Amino acid sequence: MGVVTLSASYGAGGPEVAPAVAERLGLPFHDRVIPVKVAGRLGVPVEEAEANDETVVTGLWRMVANLGTMPDAVGGVLPASGVPDARAFRDQTERVLTEIAAPGGPGGVVLGRAAAMVLGDRPDVLHVRLGGRRERRLEAAVARYAKPAEELRREMDANDRAREAYVRHFYRADASSPKHYHLVVDSTALLLDTVVELVVVAARSRGIGAV
């Protein structure tokens, strides 16, 4: 089956491309399930896992996507003292990603969560980065989300800084560096359907996808 990890700058189409790639490859899209499993294993409310999902802001975590709300009863462990810290959330997220990619695991498409850093050089994984020039990403976001440009500009700047900080803090790496990815695409210069096709072709060339 295999795994596609997709890292995307704000406005680069990650939330649209990732589920479309999963559908084309016949693989599950794991974006919503990851914080649910993390919450179950740490024995905290799903809202706590959501608030700790990937984004570092002044030592705390902020939600960066609309995530699921059903708890995972399997493997739940109550924290020994109070609310788990950011590292505990990171560790459990890594555990879930490793299980997704493990032999006999479900495989799938993962959006964000520094999955390219976690899963590394595995031969059954394709790492993809979507980006583009700042102004073109802003234009794309305005077209997609129908919000004022200045509001989206603030969201974009905060989101980009936070995701970069997450990877720097925990993996001592630059999330935008091409060396972490097999395929880097300026998704603001292409139709998103074309971007999906590029990722699907690349994934199949690595033997990834439902048989």
C-alpha positions in Angstrom: 0.0 0.0 0.0 2.6 2.6 1.1 2.3 6.2 2.3 2.3 9.6 0.7 3.3 12.5 3.1 2.3 15.9 1.9 3.8 19.1 3.4 2.1 22.3 2.2 2.6 26.0 2.8 -0.5 27.9 3.5 -2.5 28.6 0.3 -0.6 25.9 -1.6 -3.6 23.6 -1.8 -2.7 20.9 0.7 -6.2 20.4 2.1 -7.5 20.0 -1.4 -4.7 17.9 -3.0 -4.1 15.4 -0.2 -7.6 13.9 0.0 -7.8 13.8 -3.8 -4.5 11.9 -4.0 -5.8 9.5 -1.4 -9.0 8.8 -3.4 -7.0 8.3 -6.7 -4.6 5.9 -5.0 -7.4 4.0 -3.2 -5.7 4.8 0.2 -7.1 6.3 3.4 -6.6 10.0 4.2 -5.5 10.2 7.8 -5.7 13.9 8.6 -8.6 13.8 11.0 -7.9 10.5 12.7 -4.4 11.3 14.0 -5.3 13.7 16.8 -8.2 11.4 17.8 -5.8 8.5 18.3 -3.3 10.7 20.1 -6.1 11.9 22.5 -7.1 8.3 23.3 -3.6 7.2 24.0 -2.8 10.1 26.3 -6.2 9.9 28.0 -7.1 13.5 27.3 -10.1 15.1 25.6 -9.9 15.3 21.8 -10.0 19.1 22.1 -6.7 18.9 24.0 -5.1 16.9 21.2 -6.5 19.3 18.6 -5.0 22.2 20.5 -1.7 20.5 20.5 -1.7 19.4 16.9 1.5 20.5 15.1 1.5 24.3 15.7 3.9 25.9 18.2 2.9 29.3 19.4 4.7 30.8 22.5 5.2 27.3 23.9 1.6 26.3 23.5 -0.2 24.6 20.6 -3.0 25.9 18.5 -5.3 24.0 16.2 -4.5 24.4 12.5 -7.3 22.3 11.0 -10.9 21.2 11.7 -10.3 17.7 13.2 -12.5 14.8 14.3 -14.3 14.6 17.6 -14.7 10.8 18.2 -12.3 9.4 20.9 -10.2 6.3 20.3 -10.7 3.9 23.1 -7.9 1.7 22.1 -4.6 2.2 24.0 -5.8 5.1 26.1 -3.3 5.9 28.9 -4.0 8.5 31.6 -1.1 10.9 32.0 0.8 10.5 35.3 0.5 14.2 36.2 -1.8 16.8 34.7 -2.0 17.5 31.0 0.8 16.0 28.9 3.3 18.4 27.5 4.0 19.2 23.8 6.7 16.5 23.6 4.2 13.8 24.7 1.8 14.9 21.9 4.7 14.8 19.5 5.8 11.4 20.6 2.3 9.9 20.2 1.8 11.5 16.8 5.1 9.9 15.7 3.8 6.6 17.0 0.6 6.9 15.0 2.5 7.8 11.8 4.8 4.8 12.3 1.9 2.5 12.7 0.3 3.8 9.5 3.4 3.1 7.6 4.3 -0.2 9.2 4.2 -3.5 7.3 0.6 -4.7 7.5 -0.5 -1.1 8.4 -3.2 0.7 6.5 -0.9 3.0 4.5 -2.4 6.2 3.3 -1.9 9.9 2.7 -0.9 12.1 5.6 -1.1 15.9 5.4 1.4 17.8 7.6 2.6 16.7 11.0 6.2 16.7 9.9 5.6 13.2 8.5 8.5 13.5 6.1 10.8 13.9 9.0 9.3 11.0 11.0 9.1 8.5 8.2 12.4 9.4 6.6 14.0 7.3 3.8 11.5 4.4 3.8 11.3 2.9 0.2 7.5 2.6 0.5 6.9 6.3 1.2 6.7 9.3 -1.1 7.4 12.7 0.4 5.8 15.7 -1.3 6.2 19.4 -0.7 3.7 22.0 -2.1 4.6 25.7 -2.1 4.8 28.8 -4.2 5.6 32.5 -3.9 4.0 34.2 -1.0 1.7 36.6 -3.0 0.5 33.8 -5.3 -0.3 31.6 -2.3 -2.3 34.5 -0.9 -4.1 35.0 -4.2 -5.0 31.3 -4.2 -6.2 31.4 -0.6 -8.5 34.5 -1.3 -10.0 32.6 -4.3 -10.6 29.4 -2.3 -11.8 30.7 1.0 -13.6 34.0 0.1 -12.2 35.9 3.0 -10.6 39.4 3.0 -7.0 39.4 1.8 -5.6 41.1 4.9 -7.2 38.5 7.2 -5.8 35.6 5.1 -2.4 37.3 4.9 -2.3 37.3 8.8 -3.4 33.7 8.8 -0.8 32.7 6.2 2.1 34.4 8.0 1.2 32.9 11.4 0.6 29.4 9.9 3.8 29.4 8.0 5.9 30.5 11.0 4.2 28.0 13.3 4.7 25.0 11.0 8.4 26.0 10.4 8.9 26.4 14.1 7.4 23.0 14.8 9.9 21.3 12.5 12.8 23.4 13.7 12.0 22.8 17.4 11.5 19.0 17.3 13.6 17.9 14.2 16.2 20.6 13.9 15.3 20.9 10.2 14.0 23.3 7.6 10.5 22.2 6.6 10.8 23.9 3.2 14.2 22.4 2.2 13.9 20.3 -0.9 16.3 17.7 0.5 13.4 16.2 2.6 11.1 15.5 -0.4 11.0 13.4 -3.5 8.7 15.8 -5.3 8.5 19.6 -4.8 5.8 21.4 -6.7 4.9 25.1 -7.1 1.2 24.4 -6.8 0.3 28.0 -7.4 1.6 27.8 -11.0 -0.5 24.7 -11.9 -4.2 23.6 -11.8 -4.7 21.6 -8.6 -5.9 18.7 -10.8 -2.5 18.7 -12.5 -0.8 18.7 -9.1 -2.9 15.7 -8.0 -1.9 13.9 -11.2 1.8 14.6 -10.6 1.7 13.2 -7.1 -0.3 10.2 -8.1 2.1 9.3 -10.9 5.1 9.8 -8.6 3.5 7.6 -5.9 2.7 4.8 -8.3 6.3 4.9 -9.6 7.3 4.0 -6.0 4.7 1.2 -5.9 2.3 3.1 -3.6 -1.4 2.6 -4.0 -4.1 0.1 -3.6 -3.7 -3.1 -5.7 
